[in-house]
């Protein structure tokens, strides 16, 4: 019988803490009314519109909201109006868990992924290299004032962005978008967790320096 190391115990404890935060914040998020969710999405788009980094960016990725996430349709509409194309994530079907970013406009067909999230229905050879994106607007379950992000646990964004730790100068700006209610005091982190450059909510703009 193997004896757990302190490292494995710490990993287990961190995972349990993350699980508890996910449960708490997802419950809170799912209690937001439809009218409040719609207004929050509009307010978020207004906040993005005046963001200096967004204004300068040429290629911006976003995501289609799912499972109680803040409504991203106003944000996607804004990106299409300003940049002509919005890039949306598409899940790679095999391990490791990574994402392609596919071009999307109002004529592009969508299909549901294995996670039942709408994805661009185009061949993956049309994906853009992640390093060519200027900004990625990322989903999250929770965030804290240090720029730590808690996702759903699949690790898709962490794995997709991992190689930028060796080449940070080519990394797109990574901005979380969420309800203000998704901010927590502290998120436990592990070495592979990817910190955010900022977060936009319907109420506030956060910028993190490292």
N, C-alpha and C positions, 0 to 999 in steps of 0.2 A: 504494500500500500504506500502511495506517495504522500509525503508530508507537504502541506501547503507552505509555500514561501511567503515572506512578508510582502513581496511584490505581488503575488497572486491574491493575497488577502486584500491588499490595497486596491487592486483592480476590481475585485468583487465588491468591496465597499463603495467604490466610486460608481460602479454600475448600478448598485442599489439606490444610491443617492440620486443618480440621474433618472432612474425609473420613477422614483417618488415625485421628482420635479415635473417630469413629463405628465404623470397622472394628474397632478394638481393643476398645472397650467392648461392642459387640454380640456379639463373639466370646466375651468374658468372661461376658456375661449369658446367652448360650445354653448355657453349660457348667454352669449352676446346675441341680442335680437337681430332679426333680419334688417330692420330699418337702421339700427346702429351700425351694423356691418357695412351696409351700402354707403352710408355717410362717411364712415371711416376710410373706405377705399377712395372716395372722392377727395377727402382731405389729404390723404397720403399722396395722391397724384399732384395736388396743388403744391405740396411741400417739395416733391421731387422736381417739379417744374422750375423752381427757383434755386435748385442745388447747383452750385458752380461746377462741380466735377461732372455732374450729369450733362450740363449745358455743353461742356467741352468734349464729352465722349461722343465718338462716332458709332461704335458698335456696342449695344447694350443688350444683355440677356436678362430675362425675367422668368417667371414660372406661372402656371395656371393654378389658382388657389384650389385647395382640396381639404376636406376634413376640418372645416371650421377656420381655416387660415383667412387672414384679412383679404378682402376682395381685391384681386389684382387686375381685374378687367379695365378699370380706369387708367391704371399705370401702363398696361399693354397698349391701350388706345393712344395714350400720350406718346409712347415710344414710336408707334407707327406714324403718328402725325409729325413728329420731330425728326425721326431718323429713317423712315420708310420701311425698315425691317426691324423686327424684334426677334432675338434668338431665344429659343425655348429648349429646356433639357429633354433628352431622350435617354432612357435607361438602357445601358448595354445588357444584352440578355445573358451574358456569362460572367463568371467571376474573373477578376475582382470587381466589386461594385463600383462602376464608374459611369459617367455621363458623357453623351455627345451633346453639342449645342447646335440646334437646327434652325435655319432661317424660317421665319414665319411672317406672313402678311395676311390680309383679310380674305385672300383667295385660297389660302393653304388649307388642305384637308387635315382633320385631326382624327386619330383613332385612340382607343383606350389601351393603356399599357397593362402589363401583368398585375400592377398595383391599382388598376382601374383609374389611373390618372390620364387625362387627354394628352396625347403626344403628336408631334408633327408626323404626317404620313408621307415621308420622303426617304429615298435611299440614303444611307449614312455617309456615302461619299460626298454628300452636299453639306456635311457638318463643317463648322468653322473651327480652326485650331483655337483652343482655349486661350493661348497666348495672344491671339489677335483680337480678343474682346477687350474693350476698355473698362467695362463695368459689368459686374454680375450682381443682380438683385436676388438675394437668396432667401429661401424660406427658413423658418426656425420655429421651434416650440417655445424656447425661452432664451433670454440674453441677460447679461449683467453689465455693470458700468465699466468693467475692464475689457469689454469687447469679446468675451467668451460667448460662444454660441452652442446651444443644445438643439440638435436636430431630432429626427424620429428614431435614430439609432441604426439606420442602414449604412451609414458611412459614405454615401455616394459623393457628396461634395468634398468631404475630407480626402477621399481617395483620388478624386479628379484633380484636386489642387495640390496634392502632396509634393509633387516634383518641384513646385515653385519655392520650396524651402531652400533648394540649391541655387535657384535663379530668381530671387525675389524681384529684381528689376523688371522682369517680363510678366509679372503677375498682374492680372486685372484687378481693379479696385473691387473689393468684396463688401457689399452693403446688405445687411439684413433688413428685411421689411416685415413689420409685425404690428399688432396692437400694442399700445402703451401698457396694457394690462399683462403683457407677456414678459415684462421686466422683473427680474428677481434679484435678490441681494447678492448671491454668489452661486456660480455654477462650478462644480468640481471638474477638473480637466485632467487629461492624459496627454502624453507626448505627441500623439498623432492628431489631436484636436486642432482645428484650424481657427485662428482668431479672426475676427471681423475688422475691417477698416472703419466701419461705421454702422449705424442703425438709423432707419427712418421709421417713425410711427405716425399715427394720425395727429399726434400732439407735439412731438419733439424730433429734433435732429441730433444725433450723437456722432462724434468723431473721436476715434481712438488713435493714439500715437504710441509706437513701440520703439 
